[in-house]
Amino acid sequence: MTSADAATDLFEEHRSTLVGVAYRMLGRVTDAEDVVQEAWLRWSGADRGEVRDPRGYLVRITTRLAIDRLRQVQARREAYVGPWLPEPLTTDFGDAVPDTAERAVFAESVSFAVLVVLESLSPLERAVFVLREAFGFPYGEIAATLDRGEAAVRQLAGRARRHVEERKPRYTVKPEERRALTERFIAAAAGGDLGQLVALLAPDARLVGDGGGKAQAPLRILETADKIGRFLAGSASRLPGAELRLTELNGQFAAVVLLDGTPDMAFSLDVADGLVQCVYVVRNPEKLAGLKL
C-alpha cells in the first residue's frame, strides 16, 4: 500500500466523525462537507510522519475550519429572510449506534431543537459544546484543538451547557409514541383536516418555518394551535399531487413532501404529553436539494 493510499484509508476511517463535528458546528450538510473536503486537502499535504494521533489531528483541523466558516456564515444569517433552521439531515442508525442510550444522545445532539439553540452560542462555545457533549472529548484535547488553556475551555463548556439547558425543550417521549403521533399529525396535515390538527397541537404550540426568502413560509414564528392548524390546512390545499414520505430526519421520525419527485417541504416535530409542542418546517430549496431519501 502506498503512502497516499494509507492516508486516504485513515481519513475515510474518521470521515463520519469529521462530518458529524462539522454538521453540528454549522447546521448545514453542504457546509460540513465543504469543511471536511478542505480538511482532506490539508491532511493529504501534511507531513503525516509527525502525526501521532490521526483522529485528534483531523478533528483539530476540521474544528478550526468549521469555526472559521461559522464566523463567515453568521454575518449572512443576520440578514436571513425569516426564521433560520438547520439543513435536514437524513439519519439511519443501523448498526452504527446499537445502544439505546447512545441513540438518544446522538438524536438529541443533531435535533432541530438543539441545533437552533446552538446558533445562539459563540463559535468557540459551540465548538467546546459539540466536542465535549456530542463526542466526549477530554478537556485537555479540546484545549489543544482550540489553542486555549484547559481552565478557559472548562469555563466555555460550563457556560455553553447552561445556555443550552436553559433554552432547549425538556421533552421526554418514547420513540414509538413520537412516531405514532407524528404519523397522525402528518396525515391530518396532508388531508387538510383542521379539526384533527388543532386537536393534536398543544394550545401554546409553535411553528417555525424556514423558506429563506426562496419558498413560501411564515416570516415569523406562528403561535397557538388554531393559527398553526389553519396554516397547515391551507398549505395542503396548495400542494395537489404531492407525495408524502415518512423518514427519519435529525434523529427523529419525520416527513418529507415531494412534488414531482423533488423534496418541497420537510416536517419535524417536538412532542410531549401526547401533543405536538413545536412544528419545524423547512422549505428553503437550497436546504432540501441534498436530502437523501
Protein Blocks (a to p, Z undefined) as FASTA:
>chain_A
ZZklmmmmmmmmmmmmmmmmmmmmnopaklmmmmmmmmmmmmmmpcfklpmblmlmmmmm
mmmmmmmmmmmmmmmmmmpgcjdddddddddfklmlmbfklmmmmmmmmgmklmmmmmmp
cfklmmmmmmmmmnopafklmmmmnopafklmmmmmmmmmmmmmmmmccddddfklmmmm
mmmmmmmmmnopaklmmmmpcfkbccdddekopaccdfbdcehjklmmmmmmmmmmmmgh
iacddddeehiacddddeehiafbdcddddeehiafbdcddfbfklmmmpcZZ
